[in-house]
Amino acid sequence: MIEPSPASGGDRGPLDCVYQQIVHPTAEIEHRYGGNYHILADPFLLSHLARLCTHDVVQPLLNNLVRDLYRYLIKAILNAEFPRCRRSFDTRMRESSPLGIWTGEVIDTETRAVTVNIARAGTLPSQVVFDFLCTTMNPARVRQDHIVMARATTAEGRVTGSDVHGLKIGGDVENAIVIFPDPMGATGGSLVAAIDIYKKDFGRAAKYVTANLIVTPEYLRRMQRSHPDVIVYAVRLDRGASPAAVLADVPGSRWNEESGLTERGYIVPGGGGFGEIMNNTDV
């Protein structure tokens, strides 16, 4: 957690204009899906994610890659979506010099934040986000909730929705930034159901943000129709089931013709079922 100095006013020393208002643009791909959808253009994260999705990556490397990806993804969300304030901090030089004070714009550490574990693919990502937030923010203002749900499918394996099996929600989300760190934004059914729960019974959040490793055009369309206020951050957009002519165009230009899902609702190119591979199970 950032601990600010009590220094203020005339005690804070001369101000350096460089740090009084920080402009931090996020590098994103060009698309036509809308302003709430942020698909990062980050070679480092894309390299990690590409490796994560390959067949030869197994535990413990697999979970280590997931941890790294989510540490950088939550950093992007903090920089872009969390409010900021100006604070002064005593440095170690303060004891010997009145100039040993740094003043600048930083993240407002008193912002309420809730991360939601959607078991089971979201369990590790949510824990990483929770730990990161507790390190950056006032930990008393950070909470982790838990929702147990699973895809509902037909006998043929076609996804029909989501079944909620249990909730462990620690209070309201009034004026909080609520984050859903769920690796695979495939059909969007699970996240839409989770957001429905919060909006119905737990107050008015300041923002709802999803933190996904991969999203599909179908996921973004489902989110737009169900919860257009939700903000999406993703490392990669997968639309591999689209016709070649569509893939040659800017994402979102021919949204209705784009697809990133197989008939069974799995992402292509994708990385397989993350819930299974992260837990070493076939079920």
N, C-alpha and C positions, 0 to 999 in steps of 0.2 A: 504494500500500500504506500502511496506517496504521502509523506508527512510534510505539510507546509510549515514554513516559519511563521511566527506571530508578527514578524516585521511588516509594517504597512506605512503608508503616507510618507513622511519625510525620513523615516527610518530605513526605507528600502533602497536607498542609494540611487545613483543615476540609472535611467532606463535605456536599454538598447532597443531601438525601434525594430530590429530584425525579428524579435520574438514576441511582439505585442499582439500580432494577429497572424496566425499560422495558416497558410494556404497549402493544403495537402491533397492534391488530386489523386484519385485512384485510377490506375491504368486498367482500362476495360476494352473488350472487343466492341466493334460497331455492331449494332443490332436495331431492330424496329419493334421490339416487344413492349417498350414503354420505360419511363423513367424510374420505376420502382425495382427494376431488374438489373443487377450488377454482375456481369460475367467477367471475371478478372482476366487480364492479359498479362500473366506472370510466368515467364519461362521457368523460374525455379519451381513454382508450385506445379506447373504442368509436367515438369520432369519427374517430380516425386509421384504425382498421381499416375502418370503413364507406367512407371515402374510398379506401383501398387497394384495395378490392374493386370499385371502379367501372371502367367500360370505358375512360374517358379518362385514367386514371393510367398513365403509361409511365415508362421510365427517363429521367433518373436519379431522379425523384421517388419512383418505386416503391420502390427499394432504400433511399432515405432514410427513408421511412415505416417500412419493416421494421426498420431500425436503431433508430429511436425506440421502436417498440413493444417490441422485445426489451430495450432498456435499462431500461424501466420494468417489464417482466415479470420480469427477473432481480432487480431491486431488491425486488420483492414476495417472491420466493423467498428471497432472502438474509435479509430481515427475519423471515420466518415459519419457515424450515426450518433455518437455520444456527445452531449453538450460539453462546452469548454468554459473555463474561467481563468482570470489572471490571478496568479499567486506569487508570493515571494518566499524564497527558501534561503536560510542561512547555510553557507558552505563552511567547510572546516577553516577557511581563512577568516571567518567572521571574528574569531577571538583576537586576531591581531590587526584587523583592518576593517574600518566601517564600509569598505567597498566589497566585502566578502558576502554579498547578498545577490542572488540571481532572481530576477523577476521576469515572468513570461506567461504565455498562454499554455495551459495544460488541460487535460481531461478533468472534468468536474467529478471528483471521487465520491461525492455524496449522491450521485445518481442511483436510483433503485434499479437493480438488474436481476432478472430471473432467467435461469437456463433450464430447459425442459429435456429430460432424458426420455426419449421414446424408445423403450426397450424393444429389440436388443441391439440393433445396429447403432442406435444413438447413445448407448450407455457410455462407452469410452469417450466419444467426442464431447458429450455433455460434461463428463468429469474433467476433461482437459479445459473446457471453457470455464467451468466453475472455478478451478484452481487458478486459471489465468486472471479471471475477474477479481478473485479474492486477493491476488497479489497487486493488482493495479488499482482497485477501488477500495473504499471503506468496506471491509468484509462483512460488517454488520448490516450492510445494505444489499448484500448479494444472497440469493437463495437458489437451491436446486430442487426442482419438482420431478416427479416420475409418473409416466403413463405407460401401462402395459397394453399393447395392442398388436394385432397381427392382420395381415391381408386376409380378406374373405375371398375364397376362390370356388369355382365350379369343380366338378369331378374331373374336368379336362385341364384344370390348372389355370383357367382364365380368371383374372382379377375382377371381382364384382364390388369391392368396397373394403371397409376395415371394421374389425370387431375389437371393441374396447373391453379388456378383461380386468383392469384395476387402475385406480388413481391414488397418488400420494402427493397432494397439492398443499403446500404449507401456508396458504393464506391468499389474500387478494393480490392483484397486480396493478392497483391504482397508481397511475403515473410512472409505472416501471417500463423499462425496455425488456421485452420478453424475447428470448432467443431460442430457436429450435435447431440444435446442431444434428441434423439427420443427413448421413452421407449421400444417399441416393434419392434424388427428386425424380421419381419415375412417373407414376400416374397422379400423384398428389393426394390420393385418398386419405392416407394416414395423417398427413399434416393438416389438411382441411378439417378433418374430424377433431384433431387436437386443438386447433385454433377455435373451432366452434365451442368447445368445452369452456375455454377461458372467456370468450366473449359473452357467453350466456350467463355464467355464474360467478365470475371472479373480478368484476370491475373493469374500468376503462384504462387500458394500458397506454403509455405514451407512444409506444411503437411495438409492432410485432415484426421480428426479423428471422428469416430462415437462413441457416448456414449449411450449405450443401456442397459436397465435392463435385457431383455431376447432376445436371438437370437436363430434362428433355423439353421439347416444344409443348408436348402434352401437359407436362407438369406446370409450366408457366401459364398455359391457357386455363387449366383448372383453377389455378390460384387467382387469375384475373377475374374469372367468373364468380368464384366463391368469396374471395377476400381481396378485393382490389387495393386495399390499403396496405397489405403485407409487403414488406421489403425483402427481396431475395438476393443473397450473395452466393455465388458459386465459383468454383475453380474452373469448371469446364462445362460447355454445352455439347451434348451428344445428340445428333439427329441423323444417325447412320442409316435409318430405314427410309430416308427421303429419296426421291428420284435424283439422278445426277444433275439435272438442270436446276433443281431447287438448291442442291448443295453448292452450286456455283454462284448463288445469289446471296446477298446480305441476309443474315438470319432475321426472321420476322417479316421479310418482304412478302413471302408467300406462306404465311404462318399456317394456313389451313391445309397446305400440301406437305408440311414438314412432319416428320415422325422420327422418334428415337426409340421406339418400342417394338419388341417382337409381339407375336400374337398372344403370348402368355404374360405380357406386361413387364418383360425384362429389358433393361437399357442396352442398346447397341450404339457404338462399340462396347461401352460399359466396362464392367469389371466382375460380373457374376454377382451372386447374392452376398452382399457384404455382411448381413446378419449371420449367415452360415460360416463364411470363411474367417470372420473375426473371432468366432467362438469354436472353431474346429468341429463343426457338426454338419451333418447333411440334412437336418430337420429344420 
